[in-house]
Amino acid sequence: MDQPATPSQAGQEPGFRDLFTPKLVTVLREGYGAASLRADAIAGLTVAIVALPLSMAIAIASGVSPERGLYTAIVGGFLVSALGGSRFQIGGPAGAFIVLVAASVQRHGYDGLVLAILLSGVFLMAVGFFKLGTYIKFIPYPVTVGFTAGIAVIIFSSQIHELLGLKLTGPEPGELIPKLQALARAAPTLNPAALAIAVLTIAIIVLTKRLRPGWPGMLFALAISALVAAILDLPVETIGTRFGALPNTLPLPAWPDVSLGKLVAVLPDAIAFTLLGAIESLLSAVVADGMTGRRHRSNCELVAQGAANIGSALFGGVCVTGTIARTATNVRAGAHGPVAGMLHALFLLLFLLVAAPLAGYVPLAALAGILAVVTWGMIEKHAFAILLRSSRGDAIVLLATFLITIFRDLTEGIVVGTMLGAMMFIERMSSALAVAGGGIDARDHADRPASDKEDLDAEANDPNVLIYRISGAFFFGAVSKAGSVLDRIADQRKTVIIDFTNVPFLDSTAANTLKGVHAKAQRAGIAFYVTGAAPPVRRMLKTHGLDAHSVRYRATIAEARAEAHAAMQDGAQ
């Protein structure tokens, strides 16, 4: 059965089933009855009500027609739930992709976007099949917070002209500063009716969330805003006036034109979609795990995300990923398993078939108001403030990711932020390494019992044996610190003992450094002991030439000292 994760299981990845057994199969094997179906149906309807306005708003903000957002939620959402490795994941179009999709459409047109999404789907499946999903989880927390906040700022800035009903004289620039300058020049064209509709939409959503949190505030806001605009005949743009009537059928799958030149042209976009899709989907699945105590199968989830993107592209949709807000709504609505996500897609399909003409009355300012609320919720304000105060390293990573995402590029923001985070981690780990020579350092000595102090004093005052204790991860980042101490092997000592009892990890750079220390000891005729080395550490040392023929491996310092003194006494005789 699919049980909640236990601490002992938390770091383990399932094997074969992680790739090829969707959570849907697990849930059905447990036994799926009428009560489970009823719970999933209620949750699916609740999520569909939330997804309906969001899907259209995200599609329009991405530079495509609103029905493409619905196609994405229907096809992609169904496949994510049916094939995925999370019980509660809801797939569909996500705000995080708005900037990437809009840029791809501008560069390559919609056909190029479809090709990029297809490639991304193949890449995501490959990432899952090769079990690389585990490594995507290692992106530092400040990077995800800064990246999400940066995306929120970009999305909100892209909706200002709709919120205010501005009329731009040309295409809206993609870069933030030129965009704001263009909006400032268009300020005299402000449409009070559009602004009023946007404010009304935001107010309804906020008040509903505060007074009736279980009600679908976004859908209410959309319906009321459309009614007000229609009854008062307000001069505002609607979905119908800009895009015409929405089709009330799901299109047949269509394969785009493919050529080598097009594949090369859209490859950077496909890679960006893959990276962002993997991060977003796994982050959403982790959020669901935290809310339920369950555990998702990361690589299976990525395979499902890849299949969903391929399906969405073939049916005229856009990028699919796991959506945190809709997934959380699914959990809170009492979903039992993946059937809820599949039903959410079917409910959206039912709307498309029956009520698509009604969407034509929806004001674009209302959709912009919905996205304004979404972007405000995307910014983890409390986490942002904590990270700024927690440490200088976290603050640097956070701000670098945030600013690069806003002013440069989304993928660049993730890459630079992750690299900075890795550098900070290396610096912290190298600072944590301690090398105590000649017995033990003063601070550690002071904290020890009196009996231990006597032993340590004896070690420190031993004229023939020099002992080094290494504590912490011994790797390339800490080699210079450790090497400067280990190189000071005193020629007057006849034996050196290096204790690895508190070394959990050692890499090839550190092993090579120790090999150099050993060579120096050999030239000086000093006996060389290694004590307390765990099997992986000993294996790495032996791989680099420090085998049992040249190095004496012993379990404890006491054992090595006794043997060294016995050898010296034998030599003296």
Sequence and secondary structure as in RCSB ss.txt:
>XXXX:A:sequence
MDQPATPSQAGQEPGFRDLFTPKLVTVLREGYGAASLRADAIAGLTVAIVALPLSMAIAIASGVSPERGLYTAIV
GGFLVSALGGSRFQIGGPAGAFIVLVAASVQRHGYDGLVLAILLSGVFLMAVGFFKLGTYIKFIPYPVTVGFTAG
IAVIIFSSQIHELLGLKLTGPEPGELIPKLQALARAAPTLNPAALAIAVLTIAIIVLTKRLRPGWPGMLFALAIS
ALVAAILDLPVETIGTRFGALPNTLPLPAWPDVSLGKLVAVLPDAIAFTLLGAIESLLSAVVADGMTGRRHRSNC
ELVAQGAANIGSALFGGVCVTGTIARTATNVRAGAHGPVAGMLHALFLLLFLLVAAPLAGYVPLAALAGILAVVT
WGMIEKHAFAILLRSSRGDAIVLLATFLITIFRDLTEGIVVGTMLGAMMFIERMSSALAVAGGGIDARDHADRPA
SDKEDLDAEANDPNVLIYRISGAFFFGAVSKAGSVLDRIADQRKTVIIDFTNVPFLDSTAANTLKGVHAKAQRAG
IAFYVTGAAPPVRRMLKTHGLDAHSVRYRATIAEARAEAHAAMQDGAQ
>XXXX:A:secstr
      TTTTT   SHHHHH  HHHHHHHH   HHHHHHHHHHHHHHHHHHHHHHHHHHHHTTS HHHHHHIIII
IHHHHHHH S SS  EE  GGGHHHHHHHHHHHHHHHHHHHHHHHHHHHHHHHHTT HHHHTTS HHHHHHHHHH
HHHHHHHHHHHHHHT   SS   SSHHHHHHHHHHTGGG  HHHHHHHHHHHHHHHHHHHH TTS HHHHHHHHH
HHHHHHTT    BHHHHH S  SS          HHHHHHHHHHHHHHHHHHHHHHHHHHHHHHHHHS    HHH
HHHHHHHHHHHHHHTT    EE HHHHHHHHHTT  STHHHHHHHHHHHHHHHHHGGGGGG BHHHHHHHHHHHH
HHHS HHHHHHHHHH HHHHHHHHHHHHHHHHT HHHHHHHHHHHHHHHHHHHHHHH EEEESS  HHHHHTS H
HHHHHHHHHHT SSEEEEEEES BSGGGHHHHHHHHT   TT SEEEEEEEE   B HHHHHHHHHHHHHHHHTT
 EEEEES  HHHHHHHHHTT  TTTSEEES HHHHHHHHHHHHHHHH 
